[in-house]
Amino acid sequence: MKTYHEIALRDIKSAKIMLEAGIYNNAVRFCQQYVEKIFKHRIESSGYEDSDFGLMHTHRVQKLARRCEQLTGIAFTKDELLLFSALTDYYFDTNYPSDEYVEIDKETAVMVYEQVLALQEKYEHRIV
């Protein structure tokens, strides 16, 4: 069985492929999926049991980040928390038809991808 971490690594590779292909909505969505799954990996590996399926079934990255802060002692910066909120919005607003649907431009996609890579470099060893 694949772990959240293994799937997350595939997601960040997919984000790069989508970015290079100019498919920017998918690129930011895969960035969101990477961060979500890294946090879920940490939560799951701590022995957390989600009996009501709330936390482990959410796509709200900032909610997962708060739990990771509790488990690891990491204090995410204000900018990182803003990124987590944006990633959650991108997950929904680039994926489903609604009044909030958006098309992501190249500049935004590159910025998000680079911010997620910076998070990976800064925290993954403490989260995984």
C-alpha positions as CSV (number, residue, x, y, z in Angstrom):
1,M,0.0,0.0,0.0
2,K,1.3,3.5,-0.9
3,T,1.8,6.0,1.9
4,Y,0.7,9.6,1.9
5,H,4.3,10.5,1.5
6,E,4.9,8.4,-1.6
7,I,1.8,9.8,-3.3
8,A,2.8,13.3,-2.2
9,L,6.2,13.0,-4.0
10,R,4.3,11.9,-7.1
11,D,2.1,14.9,-6.8
12,I,4.9,17.4,-6.7
13,K,6.5,15.8,-9.8
14,S,3.1,16.0,-11.5
15,A,3.0,19.7,-10.6
16,K,6.3,20.3,-12.3
17,I,5.1,18.4,-15.4
18,M,1.9,20.4,-15.6
19,L,3.8,23.7,-15.1
20,E,6.1,22.8,-18.0
21,A,3.1,21.8,-20.1
22,G,1.4,25.1,-19.5
23,I,-1.5,23.5,-17.6
24,Y,-1.5,25.9,-14.7
25,N,-4.7,25.0,-12.9
26,N,-3.5,21.4,-12.6
27,A,-0.1,22.6,-11.5
28,V,-1.4,24.5,-8.6
29,R,-3.8,21.8,-7.7
30,F,-1.0,19.2,-7.6
31,C,0.9,21.6,-5.4
32,Q,-2.0,21.7,-3.0
33,Q,-2.2,17.9,-3.1
34,Y,1.5,17.6,-2.2
35,V,1.2,19.8,0.8
36,E,-2.1,18.2,1.9
37,K,-0.6,14.7,1.7
38,I,2.6,15.6,3.4
39,F,0.6,16.9,6.4
40,K,-1.7,13.9,6.4
41,H,1.4,11.6,6.4
42,R,2.7,13.4,9.5
43,I,-0.6,13.2,11.2
44,E,-1.1,9.6,10.4
45,S,2.5,8.6,11.4
46,S,1.9,10.2,14.8
47,G,-0.7,7.5,15.5
48,Y,-3.6,9.9,15.1
49,E,-6.9,8.0,14.7
50,D,-9.6,10.0,12.9
51,S,-12.7,8.2,14.0
52,D,-15.1,10.7,12.5
53,F,-13.1,11.0,9.3
54,G,-13.0,14.7,9.6
55,L,-9.3,15.7,9.6
56,M,-8.0,13.0,7.2
57,H,-10.7,13.7,4.7
58,T,-10.4,17.4,4.5
59,H,-8.7,19.3,1.7
60,R,-8.3,22.4,3.9
61,V,-4.5,22.7,4.1
62,Q,-4.5,25.3,6.9
63,K,-6.5,22.9,9.1
64,L,-4.0,20.2,8.5
65,A,-1.1,22.6,9.1
66,R,-2.5,23.5,12.5
67,R,-2.5,19.9,13.5
68,C,1.1,19.5,12.3
69,E,2.1,22.5,14.3
70,Q,0.8,20.7,17.4
71,L,2.5,17.4,16.6
72,T,5.9,18.8,15.5
73,G,6.3,22.1,17.3
74,I,6.7,23.9,14.0
75,A,5.4,27.4,14.0
76,F,4.5,28.2,10.4
77,T,5.0,31.9,9.4
78,K,2.2,34.2,8.5
79,D,3.1,34.0,4.8
80,E,3.1,30.2,5.0
81,L,-0.3,30.2,6.6
82,L,-1.5,32.5,3.8
83,L,-0.1,30.1,1.2
84,F,-2.0,27.2,2.9
85,S,-5.2,29.2,2.7
86,A,-4.5,30.0,-1.0
87,L,-3.8,26.4,-1.8
88,T,-7.1,25.4,-0.3
89,D,-8.9,28.0,-2.5
90,Y,-6.9,26.8,-5.6
91,Y,-8.0,23.2,-4.9
92,F,-11.6,24.1,-5.2
93,D,-11.6,27.2,-7.5
94,T,-9.5,25.5,-10.2
95,N,-11.2,22.2,-10.1
96,Y,-15.0,22.7,-10.1
97,P,-17.4,24.9,-12.1
98,S,-18.8,27.6,-9.9
99,D,-18.9,31.4,-9.7
100,E,-15.5,31.2,-8.0
101,Y,-13.8,29.2,-10.8
102,V,-10.5,30.8,-11.9
103,E,-7.9,30.2,-14.6
104,I,-4.4,30.4,-13.1
105,D,-1.8,32.3,-15.1
106,K,1.8,31.2,-15.6
107,E,3.2,33.7,-13.1
108,T,0.9,32.6,-10.4
109,A,1.6,28.9,-11.0
110,V,5.3,29.4,-11.0
111,M,5.1,31.4,-7.8
112,V,3.0,28.8,-6.0
113,Y,5.3,25.9,-7.2
114,E,8.4,27.8,-6.0
115,Q,6.7,28.5,-2.6
116,V,5.8,24.8,-2.2
117,L,9.4,23.7,-3.1
118,A,10.7,26.2,-0.4
119,L,8.3,24.6,2.1
120,Q,9.5,21.1,1.1
121,E,13.1,22.2,1.6
122,K,12.5,23.9,4.9
123,Y,10.1,21.4,6.6
124,E,9.8,18.0,4.9
125,H,12.5,16.5,7.1
126,R,10.5,17.6,10.2
127,I,7.2,16.5,8.9
128,V,8.0,13.2,7.2
